[in-house]
Amino acid sequence: MNGTVIICGAGPVGLVTALCLGRAGVSVCVLEKRETINVASRASTFHPPTLDILDRLGLLEPVRGRARVVRGAQYRTVAGPFARFAFDTLADLTAHPYRMHVEQAEIARAALEALERLPHVRLLFGADVLSVESAGGSAAVRFRHDGREQDRTADFVLVANGAGSALREGLGIGFDGRAYPGEVLRVITRASMAEYIPGLDGVTYLFDGNRSISLLEMHDCWRVILRPADAALAETRRDRAWVEAVLRDVLPPGIDMPPVDGWDLYRASRRLAERYAVGRVVLIGDVAHVTNTRGGMNMNCGIHDGCVVANAIVRALASGDAAPVPAAAERRHRVGATLLAERTDRSVGDLSRWAARVRAIADDPWEARAFLIETSMLDMIDREDIDAL
Ligand SMILES: Cc1cc2nc3c(=O)[nH]c(=O)nc-3n(C[C@H](O)[C@H](O)[C@H](O)COP(=O)(O)OP(=O)(O)OC[C@H]3O[C@@H](n4cnc5c(N)ncnc54)[C@H](O)[C@@H]3O)c2cc1C
């Protein structure tokens, strides 16, 4: 197919989108300012529609050995589960009725390897994009590579360079929102949390009054994610003893302390770009939206953005009519504005009310199915966009 696309940023969203386009025969150039892809530990939850996309792109098989398939979600107190949801009830809607827990870097690495096999895809590392613009029937980027500034044009430019993007600012697109209060602590333990708290499912939310922790099973460890109390955050010493004390405070009393094999603290924000497209330049992924990490939706949503926009670009290049592209950007903006942040926010705030609501939902099979569809993001992307890949 004739047609060129430049993608700014080789994060998971940029790379998966490059593969959607490259497999359709579009000539793609990915510009990444780092010297290699980012392998830092970040997202781990991949929801069913994202798995459908990744499978179509051939990205699931390479990572299966380093992934954990999670078939059920559990909500519980110290006394035991009060709600359980089985993902296999979604089998009529997805080829992957489960969550997969795997490091986002594994998917990025698999995408990179697949892209390297496509002769019409170019990956340029150490290429810092300085500006992007839409001009008439094409779009242009200026980037610095090997100490030299260069210009390149394409039919479309996709900006996928993450939340802190100066390119978005350069396009004059606002990114309004707010930071969530406090910080999030993510603890890694190589021990099996199911040996400490028997009966856990691979994703478990443990409620204790108005506090909650998330327990996620990875293939070689567990992640325990929590919001430390204000008093703990007021302490300036953030060493292992601090992490252990914070963890002790949220784990059920009387259980042994699991080993702490790693941790990180991060802040989360909720922000949305005021629009996703300027002419032939489109924002996808974190540059367009960020939200609470609870529920693990932001990167999944970014991959959906990329897939939908890539399909629209393929249609536009085939027909010579660019109109599907801004329409796709507008559809994705609606998802970000009406579904994404609101959905990840409902499980923060008044947690005892939320726990009571989940308990009621689990008791009603119709509501439980609707809840699973929403938490699995199956209503956030149209089936045709997945099937078109
Ligand atoms: C602890 C943690 C846990 C998370 N868990 C989940 C989860 O379970 N599920 C989920 O869906 N999401 C989760 N997220 C969010 C997820 O990590 C992000 O949504 C995801 O990384 C976004 O991907 P991206 O490709 O849009 O952006 P990024 O991953 O930020 O990648 C952007 C890329 O662009 C490059 N770049 C930047 N500027 C330039 C430039 N000027 N020129 C060229 N390249 C540039 C960067 O170097 C980078 O490689 C989590 C986040 C954190 C911090």
The ligand as an SDF file (V2000), in Angstrom:
LIG
                    3D

 53 58  0  0  0  0  0  0  0  0999 V2000
    3.4230    1.7210   38.1390 C   0  0  0  0  0  0  0  0  0  0  0  0
    2.5270    1.7890   36.9400 C   0  0  0  0  0  0  0  0  0  0  0  0
    1.6460    0.7370   36.7090 C   0  0  0  0  0  0  0  0  0  0  0  0
    0.7780    0.7950   35.6080 C   0  0  0  0  0  0  0  0  0  0  0  0
   -0.0830   -0.2510   35.3950 N   0  0  0  0  0  0  0  0  0  0  0  0
   -0.9060   -0.2410   34.3200 C   0  0  0  0  0  0  0  0  0  0  0  0
   -1.7170   -1.3800   33.9980 C   0  0  0  0  0  0  0  0  0  0  0  0
   -1.6870   -2.4070   34.6790 O   0  0  0  0  0  0  0  0  0  0  0  0
   -2.5000   -1.3220   32.8790 N   0  0  0  0  0  0  0  0  0  0  0  0
   -2.5330   -0.2070   32.0780 C   0  0  0  0  0  0  0  0  0  0  0  0
   -3.3050   -0.2010   31.1010 O   0  0  0  0  0  0  0  0  0  0  0  0
   -1.7430    0.8720   32.3290 N   0  0  0  0  0  0  0  0  0  0  0  0
   -0.9230    0.8790   33.4140 C   0  0  0  0  0  0  0  0  0  0  0  0
   -0.0580    1.9160   33.6320 N   0  0  0  0  0  0  0  0  0  0  0  0
    0.0510    2.9960   32.6230 C   0  0  0  0  0  0  0  0  0  0  0  0
    1.0040    2.5890   31.4860 C   0  0  0  0  0  0  0  0  0  0  0  0
    2.2770    2.2920   31.9830 O   0  0  0  0  0  0  0  0  0  0  0  0
    1.0530    3.7120   30.4470 C   0  0  0  0  0  0  0  0  0  0  0  0
   -0.2910    3.9830   30.0850 O   0  0  0  0  0  0  0  0  0  0  0  0
    1.8720    3.3160   29.2010 C   0  0  0  0  0  0  0  0  0  0  0  0
    3.2490    3.2430   29.4370 O   0  0  0  0  0  0  0  0  0  0  0  0
    1.6370    4.3660   28.0960 C   0  0  0  0  0  0  0  0  0  0  0  0
    2.3180    3.9900   26.9380 O   0  0  0  0  0  0  0  0  0  0  0  0
    2.6960    5.0640   25.8260 P   0  0  0  0  0  0  0  0  0  0  0  0
    3.3690    4.2770   24.7610 O   0  0  0  0  0  0  0  0  0  0  0  0
    1.5140    5.8970   25.5180 O   0  0  0  0  0  0  0  0  0  0  0  0
    3.7090    6.0570   26.5460 O   0  0  0  0  0  0  0  0  0  0  0  0
    5.1200    5.7870   27.2020 P   0  0  0  0  0  0  0  0  0  0  0  0
    5.1860    4.4050   27.7560 O   0  0  0  0  0  0  0  0  0  0  0  0
    5.3550    6.9080   28.1370 O   0  0  0  0  0  0  0  0  0  0  0  0
    6.1410    5.8520   25.9830 O   0  0  0  0  0  0  0  0  0  0  0  0
    6.4620    7.0730   25.3500 C   0  0  0  0  0  0  0  0  0  0  0  0
    7.7590    6.9280   24.5760 C   0  0  0  0  0  0  0  0  0  0  0  0
    8.0160    8.1370   23.8600 O   0  0  0  0  0  0  0  0  0  0  0  0
    9.3910    8.4840   24.0000 C   0  0  0  0  0  0  0  0  0  0  0  0
    9.5320    9.9360   23.8110 N   0  0  0  0  0  0  0  0  0  0  0  0
    9.2380   10.9210   24.6980 C   0  0  0  0  0  0  0  0  0  0  0  0
    9.4760   12.1310   24.1490 N   0  0  0  0  0  0  0  0  0  0  0  0
    9.9490   11.8980   22.8980 C   0  0  0  0  0  0  0  0  0  0  0  0
   10.3750   12.7470   21.8350 C   0  0  0  0  0  0  0  0  0  0  0  0
   10.3660   14.0720   21.9490 N   0  0  0  0  0  0  0  0  0  0  0  0
   10.8120   12.1760   20.6870 N   0  0  0  0  0  0  0  0  0  0  0  0
   10.8340   10.8160   20.5400 C   0  0  0  0  0  0  0  0  0  0  0  0
   10.4400    9.9660   21.5250 N   0  0  0  0  0  0  0  0  0  0  0  0
    9.9860   10.5010   22.6750 C   0  0  0  0  0  0  0  0  0  0  0  0
    9.7300    7.9980   25.4010 C   0  0  0  0  0  0  0  0  0  0  0  0
   11.1350    7.8330   25.5450 O   0  0  0  0  0  0  0  0  0  0  0  0
    8.9610    6.6880   25.4720 C   0  0  0  0  0  0  0  0  0  0  0  0
    9.7170    5.6090   24.9750 O   0  0  0  0  0  0  0  0  0  0  0  0
    0.8160    1.9110   34.7280 C   0  0  0  0  0  0  0  0  0  0  0  0
    1.7060    2.9560   34.9670 C   0  0  0  0  0  0  0  0  0  0  0  0
    2.5540    2.9040   36.0590 C   0  0  0  0  0  0  0  0  0  0  0  0
    3.5080    4.0500   36.3210 C   0  0  0  0  0  0  0  0  0  0  0  0
  1  2  1  0
  2  3  1  0
  2 52  2  0
  3  4  2  0
  4  5  1  0
  4 50  1  0
  5  6  2  0
  6  7  1  0
  6 13  1  0
  7  8  2  0
  7  9  1  0
  9 10  1  0
 10 11  2  0
 10 12  1  0
 12 13  2  0
 13 14  1  0
 14 15  1  0
 14 50  1  0
 15 16  1  0
 16 17  1  0
 16 18  1  0
 18 19  1  0
 18 20  1  0
 20 21  1  0
 20 22  1  0
 22 23  1  0
 23 24  1  0
 24 25  2  0
 24 26  1  0
 24 27  1  0
 27 28  1  0
 28 29  2  0
 28 30  1  0
 28 31  1  0
 31 32  1  0
 32 33  1  0
 33 34  1  0
 33 48  1  0
 34 35  1  0
 35 36  1  0
 35 46  1  0
 36 37  1  0
 36 45  1  0
 37 38  2  0
 38 39  1  0
 39 40  1  0
 39 45  2  0
 40 41  1  0
 40 42  2  0
 42 43  1  0
 43 44  2  0
 44 45  1  0
 46 47  1  0
 46 48  1  0
 48 49  1  0
 50 51  2  0
 51 52  1  0
 52 53  1  0
M  END
$$$$
